[in-house]
Amino acid sequence: MRSKFDILKITLALTIGVIIAWPIPTTVQSGKGKRNEIAARTINVSKNYVSFSKGTQVGRLSRHLKVVSFGDSITKGKTADVNGNPIVGVSYVRYVFQYEKVFTDLGVSGSGVLPIPAGNNIIYQNLGYQISKHPNLIKSANIITIAYGTNEYRYLSGKLQKQAVKVLDQDLTHIQALNPNARLIAMLPLERWVTKKHIPALKTHYRISKHHGYSLNTISNNYRQVYQKHGVEILDWNALTNKILVRYNQTIDGTHPTQQTYNKLGIYFGRWLTGLE
């Protein structure tokens, strides 16, 4: 006959097992300080999978992956708190990959494919620098994401932009030599808004040449060609401007998303990764 203590241990073990196995709705803090509840039917986290849903379809991502993300401040999650103060929030890549076995965020504010001359500073932690510093992370990764272009548009001359295209080609060759089996994903830049209103498309940064005589669209198209050459999967955020990022106040400054927008991007990214988008 079992003692009360034995029964208590069995009950506790069963309870813990249910808690571990049961899908958990994710709750994150929005940029406006309100709690943004993501319904269980949209994203669920269980012991072995992160599941995303769209209508009646469900896509699952294993939680036993090793992920490395290269990028700039948007990869890092730059946003603002309720008072407008800059903070590091939960970027769309972290939103999806934070549950993985290993997630290494190598996003650096102000960085690009080349070293970026940002004001009086030069951001040396460009893509090639990161590759040289983290070869073992790349070798062991199941998924590698790359997201650059915004800072190249803002700071690089036309001559340097052409150089960046050649360097990106070399960097991808290096990554694929280190790990030919990783799922390699590139994101083309989000739209950059120039006023606080929902303005006509011709006045956005993607379609007007500015600063150095070319548009953000030029950079994206050049990078797209390099990614396609290497067989890299491409997620074009600008193509989704009218679906997700449709107005200035979804960003904190015309460039960096609010936390609420990062969440929306994260849900789309998760669905895209699992074949639902």
C-alpha positions in Angstrom: 0.0 0.0 0.0 1.4 3.4 -1.0 2.0 6.0 1.7 0.6 9.5 1.5 4.1 10.7 0.7 4.4 8.4 -2.3 1.0 9.5 -3.6 2.1 13.1 -3.3 5.3 12.5 -5.3 3.3 10.8 -8.1 0.8 13.6 -8.2 3.6 16.2 -8.3 5.4 14.4 -11.1 2.2 14.1 -13.2 1.5 17.8 -12.7 5.0 18.8 -13.8 4.7 16.6 -16.8 1.5 18.3 -17.9 3.0 21.8 -17.4 6.1 21.0 -19.5 4.1 19.4 -22.3 1.2 21.9 -22.5 1.5 24.7 -25.1 2.2 28.1 -23.5 0.8 31.3 -25.1 3.6 33.9 -25.3 3.2 37.3 -23.7 5.6 40.2 -24.5 5.8 43.8 -23.5 4.8 46.3 -26.1 6.6 49.5 -26.9 3.7 51.5 -25.5 3.8 49.7 -22.1 0.6 47.7 -22.8 0.7 43.9 -22.6 0.3 42.4 -26.0 -1.3 39.0 -25.6 -0.5 36.7 -28.4 -3.3 34.1 -28.6 -2.5 30.5 -28.1 -3.8 29.8 -31.6 -1.0 32.0 -33.1 2.1 30.9 -31.3 2.5 28.0 -28.8 5.7 26.8 -27.1 5.9 23.2 -25.9 8.8 21.1 -24.8 10.1 20.2 -28.3 8.5 22.7 -30.7 7.5 26.3 -31.3 4.2 26.2 -33.2 2.8 28.9 -35.4 -0.7 28.9 -36.9 -2.6 30.6 -39.7 -6.2 29.7 -39.9 -6.4 26.0 -39.6 -2.8 25.4 -40.7 0.0 24.8 -38.1 3.7 25.0 -38.7 6.2 23.7 -36.2 9.8 24.7 -35.5 12.1 22.4 -33.5 13.3 23.8 -30.2 16.6 21.9 -30.5 18.2 24.2 -33.1 21.3 26.3 -33.0 20.7 29.7 -34.5 23.1 32.6 -35.3 21.7 36.0 -36.4 23.9 38.7 -38.1 22.5 42.2 -38.5 22.2 45.8 -37.3 20.1 47.5 -34.7 16.9 46.0 -36.0 18.3 42.5 -35.5 19.4 43.7 -32.1 15.9 44.9 -31.2 16.4 48.7 -30.9 13.1 50.4 -29.8 11.9 52.7 -27.1 10.1 52.5 -23.8 6.9 54.2 -22.8 8.7 57.5 -22.3 10.5 57.4 -25.6 13.8 56.4 -24.2 15.9 54.0 -26.4 16.0 50.4 -25.1 16.9 47.0 -26.5 13.6 45.1 -26.9 12.7 41.7 -28.4 13.5 41.8 -32.1 11.5 39.7 -34.5 14.4 37.2 -34.8 14.6 36.9 -31.0 10.8 36.7 -30.8 11.0 33.4 -32.8 14.4 32.0 -31.8 14.5 32.8 -28.1 13.2 29.3 -27.3 15.9 27.4 -29.2 18.7 25.4 -27.8 21.2 28.1 -28.7 20.4 31.5 -30.1 23.3 33.9 -30.6 22.3 37.4 -31.5 25.2 39.1 -33.3 23.3 42.2 -34.2 25.3 45.5 -33.8 23.7 48.9 -34.0 25.1 50.9 -36.9 26.7 47.9 -38.6 26.6 46.7 -42.2 28.3 44.5 -44.7 31.2 47.1 -44.7 32.5 49.1 -41.7 30.0 51.9 -41.4 31.3 55.6 -40.9 28.4 56.7 -38.6 29.0 60.3 -37.7 32.4 60.6 -35.9 32.5 56.9 -35.3 33.3 53.9 -37.5 31.3 50.7 -36.7 33.9 48.0 -37.4 31.7 45.1 -36.4 30.6 44.4 -39.9 29.6 41.1 -41.3 33.1 40.0 -42.3 34.4 40.9 -38.8 31.7 38.9 -37.1 32.4 35.9 -39.3 36.1 36.0 -38.5 35.3 36.2 -34.7 32.7 33.4 -34.6 33.7 30.6 -37.0 32.7 27.9 -34.5 29.3 29.3 -34.0 28.8 29.3 -37.8 30.1 25.7 -38.1 27.6 24.4 -35.5 24.5 26.4 -36.6 21.4 24.9 -38.1 20.0 28.3 -39.1 21.9 31.5 -40.0 20.1 34.8 -40.6 21.6 37.9 -42.3 19.9 41.3 -42.3 21.8 44.4 -43.6 21.3 47.4 -45.9 19.7 50.1 -43.8 23.1 51.6 -42.7 24.7 51.2 -46.0 21.9 53.3 -47.4 22.3 56.0 -44.8 26.1 56.3 -44.7 27.9 54.7 -47.7 28.8 56.5 -51.0 27.9 54.9 -54.3 31.4 53.7 -54.7 31.4 52.0 -51.3 28.0 50.5 -52.0 29.4 48.8 -55.1 32.2 47.5 -52.9 29.7 46.2 -50.3 28.1 44.0 -53.0 31.4 42.4 -53.8 32.2 41.9 -50.1 28.8 40.4 -49.4 29.5 37.8 -52.1 32.8 37.0 -50.5 31.3 36.8 -47.0 28.6 34.4 -48.2 31.2 32.2 -49.8 33.0 32.1 -46.5 29.9 31.2 -44.5 29.0 28.4 -46.8 32.5 27.0 -46.7 32.3 27.0 -42.9 28.9 25.4 -42.9 27.4 24.2 -46.2 24.5 22.5 -44.5 23.0 25.4 -42.5 19.7 27.0 -43.6 20.8 30.4 -44.7 18.2 33.2 -44.6 18.5 36.8 -45.7 16.1 39.6 -44.9 15.9 42.7 -47.1 15.5 46.0 -45.2 12.2 47.3 -43.8 10.8 50.5 -45.2 12.1 53.8 -43.8 9.5 56.5 -43.2 10.4 60.2 -43.8 7.5 61.9 -42.1 5.0 61.1 -39.3 2.2 60.5 -41.8 1.2 57.7 -44.0 2.7 59.2 -47.1 2.6 58.3 -50.8 5.0 55.5 -51.8 7.1 57.9 -54.0 8.2 59.8 -50.9 9.5 56.7 -49.0 13.2 55.9 -48.8 12.8 52.9 -51.0 11.9 54.9 -54.0 13.7 58.2 -53.8 17.4 58.5 -54.3 18.9 60.3 -51.3 22.3 61.1 -49.6 24.6 59.4 -52.1 22.5 59.3 -55.3 20.8 55.9 -54.9 17.8 54.5 -53.1 17.3 51.8 -50.5 15.6 49.9 -53.3 19.0 49.9 -55.2 20.7 48.3 -52.3 18.0 45.7 -51.8 18.1 44.7 -55.4 21.9 44.5 -55.5 21.9 42.4 -52.3 19.1 40.2 -53.6 21.1 39.2 -56.6 24.0 38.2 -54.5 21.8 36.2 -52.1 20.1 34.5 -55.1 23.5 33.6 -56.6 24.3 31.7 -53.3 20.9 30.0 -53.1 20.0 31.9 -49.9 16.3 32.1 -48.8 15.1 35.7 -49.0 12.5 37.4 -46.9 11.7 40.8 -48.4 10.3 43.0 -45.6 9.7 45.9 -48.0 7.3 43.7 -50.1 5.2 43.4 -46.9 5.1 47.2 -46.1 1.4 47.5 -46.9 0.6 44.3 -44.9 2.6 44.8 -41.6 4.5 48.1 -41.5 2.0 50.6 -43.0 2.6 53.9 -41.1 5.2 56.0 -39.3 3.8 55.5 -35.8 4.6 51.7 -36.0 8.2 52.8 -35.6 9.9 55.0 -33.0 11.8 57.2 -35.5 10.9 56.2 -39.0 13.3 53.2 -39.0 13.2 51.2 -35.8 9.9 49.3 -35.0 8.0 49.7 -31.8 7.9 46.5 -29.7 4.3 45.9 -30.9 5.6 46.0 -34.5 8.5 43.7 -33.7 5.9 41.2 -32.4 3.9 41.4 -35.6 7.0 40.9 -37.6 8.0 38.0 -35.4 4.6 36.2 -35.9 5.0 36.7 -39.7 8.6 35.5 -39.6 7.7 32.4 -37.6 4.9 31.5 -40.1 7.3 32.2 -43.0 9.9 29.9 -41.5 7.4 27.1 -41.1 5.9 27.4 -44.6 2.7 29.2 -43.7 3.5 32.4 -45.6 
